[in-house]
Amino acid sequence: MGRPRLFGRLRAAVLGVVHVAALPGTPRSSLPLTQIIDQACQEAEIYKDAGVDGLIVENMHDRPYTLCPGPEVTAVMTAISAAVRRSCPHLALGVQVLSAANQQAIAVALAAGLDFIRAEGFVFSHVADEGIINACAGNLLRYRKQVGAENIQIFADIKKKHSAHTLTADVGVAETAAAAELFLADGLVLTGKATGLPTDPGELKEVQHAVKIPVLIGSGVTMENVNNYVDANALIIGSYFKKGGYWANSVDPERVKKFMDHISKLRE
């Protein structure tokens, strides 16, 4: 029997993204940890006040990413995530640790009291800009079991953005989705080809037809195209909620509020 759905029966639950500042030890790191935490909590409060349904904390400013982020990244992401949890005790909260640091994300979520992680490379290997990312479902679910974190849901990217999928060109998105469901993913994330680029609405329908688990949209949602995605279980929105619609900028409260007012009407 599957786990209860994190967002219940809500259509198109909205998850804002907290892109934390560059972490200690990464090339663009410049802020003390206390300031990084304060900024993350301030953005989380903006999202909460605007009425989002959940948040995901992500270290996207740690460019260029590595396939083996150091223990300092796990430690700092735990401190940030725990602070965001205290700021938003009633929101669904998740974490992604780049790049493909999925076991580290489980550890962060367990220690910080989060609800889910976003996982890269769950099924089928692919070539990303960080290098080759191999399928991790078997090891990841065993690790989740070993550390007693089975309450933490895993939302798995399939045919992920910023990646080449020539190795699996003969495996369609529906087949990939079905494989992730077979390998016990709790939900699937669909994206466009890059950050901020829209997901193919046709792929959403195709994947929803192929699986029974939740399907989330992971990139490119805007006020103008959200009608294409209202049947998704959740929308992860980062770029559109930022000033000027650019992911690296600070959160724009007006953009978030207007979007939430709009999506509320679409759900009626």
N, C-alpha and C positions, 0 to 999 in steps of 0.2 A: 504494500500500500504506500502510495506516495506521500510526501510531506504536504501539509496544508499550504496553499498558495499565499505568498507573503502579502499580496495586495488584495486578497479576498476576491470579490466580484467586481471591483472597481475597473472601469475601462480606462485605458490610457493613463495609468498612474504616472505622475510626473516626478522624475528624479533629477534634482539639480546637482551639478558637479562642483565640488570644492577642489580647485586645482591649487594645491599647496605650493608655497614658494620653494625654490630650489633648496634641497636639503644639504646638511653638512657633508662635505666630501665630494660633492658633485661640482662640475665645472663652473656653473653660474651661481653657486652658493655665495650669499653676501649678508644674509640677515641672521641675527641670533635666534636661537630656538624659541625663546619667549615671544619674539615678534612674529615668527612663523605661526605659532599656535594662536596668538591673538588675531591675526589676519584670517586664519581659517575659521575661527569661531565667529568673527564678525560677518563673514560671508554666509556661514550657516544660519545665523540669526536673520539675515536679510531674506534668505530663502524661506525660512520658517514663517516669518511674518507675512510673506506673500502667499503662503498656503500650499507650498509644494507637498507632495506625498512622501518624499524620501530624499536622501542625499547619498552621493558616493564620493568618497575622499580619494584623490588620485595625485600621484607625484609626477605630473606631466612636465613640470619645469626642470626635471633632472636630466635634460638632454646633454649629450647623447646617451641613450639608454644602454645598459649592459644586461646581459643575460644572467649575471650573478651579482645583484646588488649586495653591498656589504651589510654586516650586522647592524651598523649604525643606521641604515635606512629602515630596517625593520623596527628598531628601537624607537626612532623618531616618529615613524608613521603610527606606532602604537600610542605614543604620547599625544600626538595630534588627534587621532581618532577618539581616544578616551575623552579629550577635552570637548570635541564636537558632540560626543554622546551626552556629556553633562549639559551642554547648551541646548540639546534637542532630544530630551529623554523619550519623547513619544513618536518621533519620526522613524520610519524604516531607514536604516543606515547600512552602508556597505563600503567596501574598500577595493581598490585595485592598486597593486604594486608593480610598477614597470621595471623591467620588461619581463612578462611571463613569470614573475616571482609568485606563483600561485600558492605554494606551501607557506611562504612568508606571509601572504595575505590572510591565509587561514589563521596563522599564529596571531597576527595583528587583530583580526576580528574576534578571536577567542578572548584575548587579553583585554580588549577595549569594549566588549559587550555589543558587538555589531551583529547584523542580521544576515548579511550575504557578502560574497566576494564576486568580482568580475574576473573571469579566468581566460587567459589566452592559451591557444594551443591545446585545447581539451581533447579533441580527436583530430586525426590526420596531421601530418607534418606539413609545414610551409616555410617559405623563405621570407623573412621580414627584413626591415632595414637594419635591425640589430644582428641578424644572422639567421641560422637555421633553428627553428623552434619545433621541437618534437612533441608528439602527443603525450599528454600527462595524466589522463583520466585515472588509470590504474593506480599509479603512485599517489596521486592527489587524494583520491577517496580513501585509500588505505591510511594515509597520514591523518586525514580528518577523523577517521575512526580511532586511530591510536591515541590522539590527543583529546578525545572526548568532545569533539566540536561538531557533532552530527546535526545540531540545531542550526548551523550556519549553512545557508543555501549557496549553491554554486551556479552562477549565471555564465554560461560559456559562449564566447565569441565563436562564430562559424564563418568561414571564408572571410577572415578578418581584414580590415582596412590596413593600408600601408604594408601590404604583403603581396608576394607573387604566389599564385596557386597553380603554376604549371605542373608541378608534381602530381596534383590531384585534379587535373583538368577533365579527366573522365569521370569524376565524381561530382554530381550536381549538388546544388545547395539543399535540396530536399533530402537527398541521400546522406549528406553530411549531418543534417539536422536529426534524421532518424538514428544515425550512429551515435550522436551525442545523447539522445534520449535513451537508447539501449544501454549506454555506458553511464546512466544514472545522473545526468545533468538535471538540475532543478529548474532550469530555464535556459533559453537561447538568446543571444544578442546578434542582431543583424545590423550591418553598417554599410555606408557607401565606401568609395575607394580610398578616402582620406578624411581626416578630421574636418568636420563642417560640411562635408559633401553628403547629399541626401541618399538615403537607402532606397533601393528599387521597390516600389509598392507591390510590384508583381511577385517579388521574392517573399514578401510578407505573406501574401495569400498562399503561395506555394508551400512555404514552411508550415503555416498554420494547418494546412490540409494534411501535412505529412506527420505531425506530432500532436500529442495531447498535453504537453507541458507548456508553460508560459513562453511567449515570444516577446522580446523587448527590442525596441529600435534604439540603436547606439550611436547614430550620427545624423547630422543634417536636418533635424526638425526645426521648423520655423513657424511663425504665425501664418505665413502664406501657404505652407504645404501640409500643415498638421491634419487637415481633413483626410489625407491619404493614409494616416496612421492611427486613427481613432479606434480601430479594432485591435490594435496591439495591446498586450497586457500592461506595458509600461514604456515610457519614453525617457531615455537618458539624454538630458539637454545640457550641454556645456557652452558651446560657442554662441548660440543665439542669446543666451542670458547675459552675455558679457557686453560691455560698452563697445558700440560699433560692430557687434556681432563677431568679435575676434577672441578666440579662446584664451589668449594670454592676458587680456585686460581684466579689470575688476568687474564684479557683478553689478549689473544695472538694475536697481530695484524697480524702476518703472517698467522695464521690459518684462521682468518676471511677473509683476502684478498684472499687467495687461494680458500676458499669455495665460495666466491662471484663470482670469475672468473669462477669457475666450474658451478655454478647454472645458470649463465648468458648464458653459452653455451647450457645447457639443455633446457632453455626456448625458444631457437631459433626454 
